[in-house]
Amino acid sequence: MPRCKNCKELFEKKYFNQKFCLSDICTKAFSDWVKEQNWKKEKKKRERDLQTLQELVNLAQIVFNRFIRLRDQKLPCVSCGGKLIPKPKYSAQYDASHYYNANNHWNIRFNEDNVHASCTRCNKDLHGNLIEYRKELIQRIGEDKVNHLDDISRVIRKFTKDEIRELTLKYKDKVKKMKINIKKE
C-alpha cells in the first residue's frame, strides 16, 4: 500500500497512479498539486515561445558543431592536415570550422559541406586558413560541390523559429546515433 503524498498515511488505491488519499485535506492538496503541475507545463510552454531567434540559433549551432566534431573526429584538420587531439572531458579540442563564415552566410550556416573539423590554431588564429581549407575541401567533397557552395553562399536566407527548432532536433538525433555507433566500436 502506498503512502499519501500529503499526510504520509498508508491508503488503499482506488485509481491508477493515485498519489493522495481521499481525505478532505489531502483532496485539497491534490487539487493544488494538479494546479502546480499545470502551471509548470504552461510556464515551460511560455518560456519556449519567448525564446528569441538568436537564442534558438545559438542552441542549434552548438548541437550542429557537436555533430561536425563527431563526424570528423578521425579525420585530420581540414586546413593544415594536422592531427586533431580530442580532450578527455569534452568532445574535442578542435573546432567546427565554417568555410563560409556563419555570421555572413546564414543560408549555409548549417550546411554540412560548408563545415568541417579544424584545429583551433587554424580556425581562430589563422582565421580558417582558407586557402588550404579550399584545397582540402575540394579533395573531400569534390569540385562540383565546392562550386555549388560558392553559388549558394550568395543567396540571402532567413530562418524561422520553427525551422531552427527542427534543425536542432535533427542534429540532436544525429549526435545521439553517432554516439551509439562510437560506443559499439
Backbone hydrogen bonds, N-H to C=O, Kabsch-Sander energy under -0.5 kcal/mol:
donor,donor_aa,acceptor,acceptor_aa,energy
4,C,9,E,-2.7
5,K,19,K,-2.5
8,K,4,C,-1.1
11,F,2,P,-2.1
13,K,11,F,-0.5
18,Q,15,Y,-1.3
27,T,23,S,-2.3
28,K,24,D,-1.9
29,A,25,I,-2.1
30,F,26,C,-2.4
31,S,27,T,-2.1
32,D,28,K,-2.4
33,W,29,A,-2.4
34,V,30,F,-2.5
35,K,31,S,-2.1
36,E,32,D,-2.4
37,Q,33,W,-2.4
38,N,34,V,-2.5
39,W,35,K,-2.4
40,K,36,E,-2.3
41,K,37,Q,-1.9
42,E,38,N,-2.5
43,K,39,W,-3.1
44,K,40,K,-2.2
45,K,41,K,-2.2
46,R,42,E,-2.6
47,E,43,K,-2.7
48,R,44,K,-2.1
49,D,45,K,-2.3
50,L,46,R,-1.8
51,Q,47,E,-0.6
51,Q,48,R,-0.9
56,L,52,T,-2.0
57,V,53,L,-2.6
58,N,54,Q,-2.5
59,L,55,E,-2.0
60,A,56,L,-2.6
61,Q,57,V,-2.7
62,I,58,N,-1.8
63,V,59,L,-2.0
64,F,60,A,-2.9
65,N,61,Q,-2.7
66,R,62,I,-1.9
67,F,63,V,-2.0
68,I,64,F,-2.3
69,R,65,N,-2.4
70,L,66,R,-2.1
71,R,67,F,-2.9
72,D,68,I,-2.4
73,Q,70,L,-0.9
75,L,72,D,-1.7
77,C,82,G,-3.2
78,V,117,A,-1.8
81,G,77,C,-1.3
85,I,83,K,-0.5
93,Q,85,I,-0.8
95,D,118,S,-3.1
97,S,95,D,-0.9
97,S,116,H,-2.8
99,Y,114,N,-3.1
101,N,99,Y,-0.6
105,H,101,N,-1.5
108,I,105,H,-1.1
109,R,106,W,-1.1
111,N,108,I,-1.4
112,E,110,F,-0.6
114,N,111,N,-1.1
115,V,111,N,-0.7
116,H,97,S,-2.3
118,S,95,D,-2.5
120,T,93,Q,-0.5
123,N,119,C,-2.4
124,K,120,T,-2.7
125,D,120,T,-1.0
125,D,121,R,-0.7
126,L,121,R,-1.8
128,G,122,C,-2.4
129,N,126,L,-1.9
133,Y,129,N,-2.2
134,R,130,L,-2.7
135,K,131,I,-1.7
136,E,132,E,-2.3
137,L,133,Y,-2.7
138,I,134,R,-2.3
139,Q,135,K,-1.4
140,R,136,E,-2.5
141,I,137,L,-2.8
142,G,137,L,-0.6
142,G,138,I,-1.2
146,V,142,G,-1.7
147,N,143,E,-2.5
148,H,144,D,-2.2
149,L,145,K,-2.4
150,D,146,V,-2.2
151,D,147,N,-2.1
152,I,148,H,-2.8
153,S,149,L,-1.5
154,R,151,D,-1.1
155,V,152,I,-1.1
164,I,160,T,-2.0
165,R,161,K,-2.4
166,E,162,D,-2.4
167,L,163,E,-2.4
168,T,164,I,-2.5
169,L,165,R,-2.3
170,K,166,E,-2.7
171,Y,167,L,-2.5
172,K,168,T,-2.2
173,D,169,L,-2.2
174,K,170,K,-2.0
175,V,171,Y,-2.5
176,K,172,K,-2.3
177,K,173,D,-2.3
178,M,174,K,-2.4
179,K,175,V,-2.5
180,I,176,K,-1.8
181,N,177,K,-2.2
182,I,178,M,-2.4
183,K,179,K,-2.0
184,K,180,I,-1.5
185,E,181,N,-1.1
